[in-house]
Amino acid sequence: MAGAARHEQIADELRRAIDAQEYPVGARLPSEAELASRYGVSRGTVRQAVSALTAEGLIGSRQGARRVVLASRRSQSFAELRSFAQWAGAMGRAATGEVVAAERRPATAEEAARLHLRTGADVLHVLRVRGLDGERVLVERTVYADWIADAVERIAPDCPSVTRQLYQDTGLVFAYGEHIIDAVAAGTRDADLLGVRRGSPLLRVRRVTTTHEGRPVECSDDRYRADAVSFAIHNSIGSNPLTRRHRPGRTGPVSWQATEA
């Protein structure tokens, strides 16, 4: 951060420490005096750095109490939804992947409609667990269209980035995606795979990804541990990719749908 003011440098170092879980959610930061001594600056400079993190929602405090970590920057932009490994890399984390099960079977009517295939067409179902630095955070249930299934099957089960490997092997580019985000309770299988209690909240992202020509490649049901990820959405009065949808049969909860290009 050449040229950045000292308080900006300190703020960035604290952000990285929070992301790396040196200060996990719920932990207290060192006092202003301790931070000032560590960085060799005045308490006023530390206060400026801490104020920036407070404004970002990363930390909070009550008068007279030391500041507490409220969240990390494990946010995922829609540009990174196509690749778990890309998101992990943006945070300086190592992505891991493990195929739990994979099988070919006929597409259901819903899968066929989402992938623009005939009902009963041969598709590949893959159940995959993803991790950050070895910590399991995501269960993916992905259905691949028949025309790309052979290439997916050739990928190593522990490949950290299927998106990157498909590009290297076939030149395939994931160009467009539609994502529906809501919350679900962990069932027995998901709870076991993610190491959480049954009924724990999970953030679910259902997506369809297509090529530049609009040909569907995959549809997926991704379930994240609630403490592992948040989603950053950037919109404006002139461009709003996010819409709110009522969930059929529900009187209260809603889901969010976003389209990326």
C-alpha positions in Angstrom: 0.0 0.0 0.0 2.6 2.4 -1.1 1.6 6.0 -0.5 -1.3 5.1 1.8 -1.7 7.0 5.1 -0.5 5.2 8.2 -4.0 4.7 9.6 -5.0 3.1 6.2 -2.1 0.7 6.4 -3.0 -0.2 10.0 -6.7 -0.7 9.0 -5.7 -3.0 6.2 -3.4 -5.1 8.5 -6.3 -5.5 10.9 -8.6 -6.5 8.1 -6.2 -9.2 7.1 -5.9 -10.4 10.7 -9.6 -10.6 11.0 -9.9 -12.5 7.7 -7.2 -14.9 8.9 -9.1 -15.6 12.1 -6.4 -14.1 14.3 -9.3 -12.2 15.7 -12.4 -14.4 15.1 -15.9 -13.2 15.3 -16.7 -12.4 18.9 -13.1 -11.8 19.9 -11.9 -8.4 21.3 -9.3 -6.4 19.5 -6.3 -5.2 21.6 -6.8 -1.8 23.2 -5.9 1.4 21.5 -2.8 1.7 23.7 -1.7 -1.8 22.8 -2.2 -1.2 19.1 -0.5 2.2 19.2 2.6 0.5 20.9 2.6 -2.3 18.4 2.5 -0.1 15.3 4.6 2.8 16.8 1.9 5.4 16.3 -0.3 7.7 18.3 -3.6 6.6 19.7 -5.3 9.1 17.4 -3.9 7.2 14.4 -5.1 3.9 15.8 -8.5 5.5 16.4 -8.8 6.5 12.7 -7.9 2.9 11.6 -10.5 1.4 14.0 -13.1 3.9 12.9 -12.8 2.7 9.3 -13.4 -0.9 10.4 -16.3 0.1 12.5 -17.9 1.9 9.5 -17.5 -1.3 7.4 -19.3 -3.3 10.0 -16.3 -5.5 10.8 -16.1 -4.4 14.4 -18.3 -2.7 17.0 -18.1 -1.5 20.5 -20.0 0.0 23.4 -18.8 3.0 25.2 -16.0 2.1 27.6 -15.6 -1.4 26.2 -13.0 -2.9 23.9 -14.0 -3.3 20.3 -15.4 -6.7 19.3 -15.1 -8.4 15.9 -18.6 -8.6 14.3 -17.7 -10.1 10.9 -14.9 -10.9 8.5 -14.7 -10.0 4.9 -15.5 -13.5 3.7 -17.9 -11.9 1.2 -18.6 -13.3 -2.2 -19.3 -11.0 -5.1 -21.5 -12.2 -8.0 -18.4 -12.1 -10.2 -16.9 -14.8 -8.0 -20.0 -17.0 -7.7 -18.8 -18.9 -10.8 -15.7 -20.1 -9.1 -15.3 -21.0 -5.4 -11.5 -21.2 -5.9 -11.5 -17.6 -7.3 -13.4 -16.4 -4.3 -11.0 -18.1 -1.9 -8.0 -16.8 -3.8 -9.3 -13.3 -3.5 -9.2 -13.6 0.2 -5.8 -15.2 0.3 -7.2 -18.6 1.3 -6.6 -22.0 -0.2 -9.7 -23.7 -1.8 -10.1 -27.4 -1.4 -12.6 -29.8 -3.1 -13.7 -33.3 -2.5 -16.2 -35.3 -4.6 -18.4 -37.4 -2.3 -20.5 -39.0 -5.0 -20.9 -38.8 -8.8 -23.3 -40.7 -11.0 -25.0 -40.5 -14.4 -28.8 -40.7 -14.4 -31.7 -39.4 -16.5 -32.6 -35.8 -16.1 -35.8 -35.0 -14.2 -38.3 -32.7 -15.8 -37.1 -29.7 -13.7 -33.4 -30.4 -14.5 -34.2 -30.8 -18.2 -36.0 -27.5 -18.2 -33.2 -25.7 -16.5 -30.5 -27.2 -18.8 -32.6 -27.0 -22.0 -32.5 -30.8 -22.5 -35.2 -33.3 -23.2 -36.6 -35.1 -20.1 -34.7 -38.2 -19.5 -31.5 -37.0 -21.2 -28.3 -38.4 -19.6 -26.9 -35.9 -17.0 -24.1 -36.1 -14.4 -24.9 -35.5 -10.8 -22.0 -34.6 -8.5 -22.0 -34.1 -4.8 -18.9 -32.1 -3.8 -17.7 -30.7 -0.5 -15.6 -27.5 -0.6 -13.3 -26.1 2.0 -11.3 -23.0 2.9 -7.8 -23.9 4.2 -9.2 -27.4 4.9 -12.2 -26.2 6.8 -15.4 -27.5 5.2 -17.8 -24.6 4.4 -19.9 -25.6 1.4 -21.8 -28.6 0.0 -22.4 -28.5 -3.8 -25.0 -30.6 -5.6 -24.3 -29.9 -9.3 -26.1 -31.3 -12.3 -24.0 -31.1 -15.5 -25.5 -31.2 -19.0 -24.9 -34.3 -21.1 -22.5 -32.5 -23.5 -20.0 -31.5 -20.8 -20.4 -34.5 -18.5 -17.5 -36.5 -20.0 -15.1 -33.6 -19.4 -16.2 -33.2 -15.8 -15.7 -36.9 -15.1 -12.1 -36.6 -16.2 -11.3 -34.0 -13.6 -9.6 -35.2 -10.5 -12.0 -35.6 -7.5 -9.9 -33.3 -5.3 -9.5 -30.5 -8.0 -9.8 -27.2 -6.3 -11.3 -25.3 -9.3 -13.6 -27.2 -11.7 -14.3 -23.9 -13.5 -10.6 -23.3 -14.2 -9.9 -27.0 -15.2 -12.8 -27.0 -17.6 -11.4 -23.9 -19.3 -8.0 -25.5 -19.5 -9.3 -28.8 -20.9 -12.1 -27.6 -23.2 -11.9 -23.8 -23.5 -15.3 -23.6 -21.8 -16.1 -20.2 -20.3 -18.9 -19.7 -17.7 -20.3 -16.4 -19.0 -23.7 -15.9 -17.4 -25.5 -17.0 -14.3 -28.8 -16.7 -12.5 -28.7 -17.2 -8.7 -31.5 -17.6 -6.2 -30.4 -17.1 -2.6 -32.4 -18.2 0.5 -31.9 -19.9 3.9 -32.6 -23.6 4.7 -32.0 -25.8 7.7 -29.3 -28.4 7.6 -30.6 -31.9 7.0 -28.8 -35.0 8.3 -26.5 -35.4 5.3 -25.5 -31.8 5.1 -25.0 -31.5 8.8 -22.6 -34.5 8.7 -20.7 -33.2 5.7 -20.2 -29.7 7.1 -19.7 -30.7 10.8 -22.7 -28.7 12.1 -25.8 -29.6 14.1 -28.9 -30.9 12.3 -31.2 -28.0 11.8 -28.4 -25.4 11.7 -29.1 -22.5 9.3 -27.4 -22.8 5.9 -27.3 -20.2 3.1 -28.5 -21.8 -0.1 -27.6 -20.6 -3.6 -29.4 -22.2 -6.5 -27.9 -21.3 -9.8 -27.9 -22.0 -13.5 -24.7 -21.1 -15.5 -24.5 -20.7 -19.2 -22.0 -20.1 -22.0 -21.7 -16.8 -23.9 -24.2 -18.3 -26.4 -26.7 -18.9 -23.6 -26.2 -22.7 -23.6 -26.7 -24.1 -20.0 -23.7 -25.9 -18.6 -24.8 -26.7 -15.1 -27.5 -26.2 -12.5 -26.6 -26.4 -8.8 -27.8 -26.3 -5.3 -25.0 -24.9 -3.1 -25.3 -24.8 0.7 -22.9 -22.7 2.8 -22.4 -22.8 6.5 -24.0 -19.6 7.8 -20.8 -18.5 9.5 -18.7 -19.0 6.4 -20.0 -16.6 3.8 -21.9 -13.4 3.0 -22.8 -12.0 -0.3 -21.9 -8.5 -1.6 -24.3 -7.0 -4.1 -23.5 -3.7 -5.9 -26.5 -2.0 -7.6 -27.6 1.5 -8.5 -30.6 3.4 -9.7 -29.5 2.7 -13.2 -28.6 -1.0 -12.8 -30.2 -3.3 -10.3 -29.5 -7.0 -10.9 -31.2 -8.0 -7.7 -34.9 -8.8 -7.4 -37.0 -10.0 -4.5 -39.2 -13.0 -5.0 -42.0 -14.4 -2.8 -41.6 -18.0 -2.0 -44.7 -19.9 -3.2 -46.7 -21.3 -0.3 -45.0 -19.1 2.2 -46.5 -16.1 3.9 -43.3 -14.5 5.3 -39.9 -15.5 3.9 -38.6 -14.3 0.6 -35.7 -15.3 -1.6 -33.4 -13.0 -3.6 -32.6 -13.6 -7.3 -29.7 -12.1 -9.1 -28.5 -12.3 -12.7 -24.9 -11.8 -13.6 -23.1 -11.4 -16.9 
